[in-house]
Amino acid sequence: MKPTDVLIAGAGPAGSLLATMLCRDGFAVTLLERSQPRQHMPEETIPAAAGPVVERLGLAPLFAREKFFGTPRRGVCWSPGGTPEISCTNLTPAERGFKVVREVLDRELRVMAVGAGAHILDATVLSIDAAAQNVRLRLTTGKEQVLTAPVVVNALGARGARLSASVQEGFPDTLALTCCIDNAGADADITVVEAVRAGWLWWMPRSIGGSVLTLMADAGEVKSTGAKSIFESACRSAIGPARHVRSGCDTGTRATPELFSPTWGILHCGDAAAGIDPLSSQGLLKAMLSAERTAAAVRTLLATPTLRRSVEEHLQAFHAGAWRIHAQETLDWYRREQRFADAPFWKARHTLQARYAPVTVSLPTMFVRRARLVPAPLLVCEQGMLRERTGYLSPHTNEPYHQVGPISVDQLLRMTELPGRFEDVCRRALAVQGMSLHSEGELRTVLSEAFRLGFVESFRAELPRAPSAQHPMQ
Ligand SMILES: Cc1cc2nc3c(=O)[nH]c(=O)nc-3n(C[C@H](O)[C@H](O)[C@H](O)COP(=O)(O)OP(=O)(O)OC[C@H]3O[C@@H](n4cnc5c(N)ncnc54)[C@H](O)[C@@H]3O)c2cc1C
């Protein structure tokens, strides 16, 4: 067997996709996975917006073959006040998104990785040593073994993240209490998300018939009230399909959104880098995007090992940036439900909102690029590799930037070379190649962000000086 280039711990969606991409590049990859049934949601949804990523990763034929299609209707009961009611939407095929059976998805992604050349070892990872770049594992025979490779990736999901990372920031502890229902009755074609005092309920019909009902609840409240009691009272208070459910929950899984800070020397991918709130339904999309960026990091590391520190910093910044955007979006959604503001689940999330509110600044009437900016090297992801480029240090955050949103800092500086108003910059933007693609709204957002970072500053046109009056005595 060829010596392993990359050791990937965990063959969930993130680990398997990463392995497939790297094997297709010709690297020797070993995947470590313990065969254990998944604890939580048997099926998960992926929003329609993920379509292009699903296509790009070559997963569309798999999704079509397995009929991983979202339900034809979506219901939401989430109201800021007044009488709660469920608003139902009929979805066109393009709007339905996907609903995947996790056991099938995970199995097929592993088959894909093996097909691409990955070697899978049925083993439980016991520890990861960053300094020695090795992984200690237990085989199914009970024998322990230590494996090493030039690059080690932790893709063990949220729980396994802790083997080589600590929690950097996170939401209040959340528990997903789930129950499987045999007969979905009249609600077999609709996915419903419903806010209740204890948290929110998620009704999802299964492809094999029946449905899954999950309550996302505050872990502290579950501990003090009891899982059965909190689940049953949530169902009793529901107005959606959950109101018919009389059984208690079968499983409880931790579902706390957390951003991890990896130990230097180990790359993290998927939920092991950051786990987001299930409310966004974007965990799998994030796993796909994380696998793509981690693949770029691995290729770069294997080609230029001296860049290790910058590559690890780049990957961590990528995950932290994505996590914070998800946090903002999710907390914004929680803010829209005000009926239960005093209940533990909602109170904790409303309090957290202030911390993640996007920093918005409004663009001054007249502005101009800052005269002296300090150039700084940084890595930029281009065509599947991280490349060394020169950016500029933000005078306000002291972090290097090559782009602000979709626009390069160089382009921004060119457009704001001369003082002007927003309309002047819009006109100049048309003259910059490629810039006419951006809408005025997008350009305003980018310029506001550039102002926040200090790349452009407010400009006050100086009034022409009045000629100095002659002193009568002169
Ligand atoms: C309640 C709940 C509902 C969710 N709903 C959705 C949804 O609807 N849509 C969505 O997109 N996302 C959803 N998510 C998020 C989604 O499940 C994750 O984002 C996704 O599974 C991340 O993939 P991953 O490969 O990073 O991690 P995982 O899927 O967790 O894979 C990690 C792999 O590592 C293996 N492993 C772990 N520890 C060891 C060990 N010590 N040794 C060997 N192997 C090990 C595991 O067996 C597993 O195969 C939900 C999450 C929760 C908790």
The ligand as an SDF file (V2000), in Angstrom:
LIG
                    3D

 53 58  0  0  0  0  0  0  0  0999 V2000
  -30.8810   17.4770   15.4750 C   0  0  0  0  0  0  0  0  0  0  0  0
  -30.1300   17.8750   14.2630 C   0  0  0  0  0  0  0  0  0  0  0  0
  -30.8230   18.1250   13.0890 C   0  0  0  0  0  0  0  0  0  0  0  0
  -30.1160   18.4970   11.9230 C   0  0  0  0  0  0  0  0  0  0  0  0
  -30.8140   18.7430   10.7940 N   0  0  0  0  0  0  0  0  0  0  0  0
  -30.1590   19.1220    9.6750 C   0  0  0  0  0  0  0  0  0  0  0  0
  -30.8750   19.3660    8.4620 C   0  0  0  0  0  0  0  0  0  0  0  0
  -32.0760   19.2230    8.3650 O   0  0  0  0  0  0  0  0  0  0  0  0
  -30.1530   19.7480    7.3820 N   0  0  0  0  0  0  0  0  0  0  0  0
  -28.8030   19.9050    7.4140 C   0  0  0  0  0  0  0  0  0  0  0  0
  -28.2080   20.2680    6.3900 O   0  0  0  0  0  0  0  0  0  0  0  0
  -28.1120   19.6580    8.5440 N   0  0  0  0  0  0  0  0  0  0  0  0
  -28.7540   19.2720    9.6650 C   0  0  0  0  0  0  0  0  0  0  0  0
  -28.0540   19.0160   10.8010 N   0  0  0  0  0  0  0  0  0  0  0  0
  -26.5940   19.1700   10.7720 C   0  0  0  0  0  0  0  0  0  0  0  0
  -25.9120   17.9950   10.0760 C   0  0  0  0  0  0  0  0  0  0  0  0
  -26.3350   16.7830   10.6620 O   0  0  0  0  0  0  0  0  0  0  0  0
  -24.3960   18.1440   10.2230 C   0  0  0  0  0  0  0  0  0  0  0  0
  -24.0200   19.4500    9.8650 O   0  0  0  0  0  0  0  0  0  0  0  0
  -23.6240   17.1610    9.3520 C   0  0  0  0  0  0  0  0  0  0  0  0
  -23.8850   15.8460    9.7610 O   0  0  0  0  0  0  0  0  0  0  0  0
  -22.1360   17.4370    9.4440 C   0  0  0  0  0  0  0  0  0  0  0  0
  -21.4170   16.4450    8.7490 O   0  0  0  0  0  0  0  0  0  0  0  0
  -19.9460   16.0230    9.2460 P   0  0  0  0  0  0  0  0  0  0  0  0
  -19.4490   15.0420    8.2700 O   0  0  0  0  0  0  0  0  0  0  0  0
  -19.1560   17.2280    9.5250 O   0  0  0  0  0  0  0  0  0  0  0  0
  -20.1790   15.3570   10.6720 O   0  0  0  0  0  0  0  0  0  0  0  0
  -20.9580   14.0130   11.0370 P   0  0  0  0  0  0  0  0  0  0  0  0
  -22.1050   13.8090   10.1500 O   0  0  0  0  0  0  0  0  0  0  0  0
  -21.2310   14.1170   12.4970 O   0  0  0  0  0  0  0  0  0  0  0  0
  -19.8980   12.8670   10.7410 O   0  0  0  0  0  0  0  0  0  0  0  0
  -18.8650   12.5500   11.6420 C   0  0  0  0  0  0  0  0  0  0  0  0
  -18.4570   11.1070   11.3820 C   0  0  0  0  0  0  0  0  0  0  0  0
  -17.3980   10.7800   12.2870 O   0  0  0  0  0  0  0  0  0  0  0  0
  -17.6470    9.5080   12.8670 C   0  0  0  0  0  0  0  0  0  0  0  0
  -17.0210    9.4990   14.1860 N   0  0  0  0  0  0  0  0  0  0  0  0
  -17.2810   10.3140   15.2280 C   0  0  0  0  0  0  0  0  0  0  0  0
  -16.4760   10.0290   16.2550 N   0  0  0  0  0  0  0  0  0  0  0  0
  -15.7000    8.9930   15.8610 C   0  0  0  0  0  0  0  0  0  0  0  0
  -14.6330    8.2800   16.4620 C   0  0  0  0  0  0  0  0  0  0  0  0
  -14.2120    8.5550   17.7080 N   0  0  0  0  0  0  0  0  0  0  0  0
  -14.0090    7.3130   15.7530 N   0  0  0  0  0  0  0  0  0  0  0  0
  -14.3930    7.0380   14.4630 C   0  0  0  0  0  0  0  0  0  0  0  0
  -15.3890    7.6830   13.8490 N   0  0  0  0  0  0  0  0  0  0  0  0
  -16.0320    8.6540   14.5310 C   0  0  0  0  0  0  0  0  0  0  0  0
  -19.1720    9.4200   12.9490 C   0  0  0  0  0  0  0  0  0  0  0  0
  -19.5820    8.0640   12.9890 O   0  0  0  0  0  0  0  0  0  0  0  0
  -19.5840   10.1350   11.6610 C   0  0  0  0  0  0  0  0  0  0  0  0
  -19.7050    9.2610   10.5820 O   0  0  0  0  0  0  0  0  0  0  0  0
  -28.7200   18.6390   11.9700 C   0  0  0  0  0  0  0  0  0  0  0  0
  -28.0280   18.3840   13.1470 C   0  0  0  0  0  0  0  0  0  0  0  0
  -28.7120   18.0140   14.2910 C   0  0  0  0  0  0  0  0  0  0  0  0
  -27.9560   17.7590   15.5520 C   0  0  0  0  0  0  0  0  0  0  0  0
  1  2  1  0
  2  3  1  0
  2 52  2  0
  3  4  2  0
  4  5  1  0
  4 50  1  0
  5  6  2  0
  6  7  1  0
  6 13  1  0
  7  8  2  0
  7  9  1  0
  9 10  1  0
 10 11  2  0
 10 12  1  0
 12 13  2  0
 13 14  1  0
 14 15  1  0
 14 50  1  0
 15 16  1  0
 16 17  1  0
 16 18  1  0
 18 19  1  0
 18 20  1  0
 20 21  1  0
 20 22  1  0
 22 23  1  0
 23 24  1  0
 24 25  2  0
 24 26  1  0
 24 27  1  0
 27 28  1  0
 28 29  2  0
 28 30  1  0
 28 31  1  0
 31 32  1  0
 32 33  1  0
 33 34  1  0
 33 48  1  0
 34 35  1  0
 35 36  1  0
 35 46  1  0
 36 37  1  0
 36 45  1  0
 37 38  2  0
 38 39  1  0
 39 40  1  0
 39 45  2  0
 40 41  1  0
 40 42  2  0
 42 43  1  0
 43 44  2  0
 44 45  1  0
 46 47  1  0
 46 48  1  0
 48 49  1  0
 50 51  2  0
 51 52  1  0
 52 53  1  0
M  END
$$$$
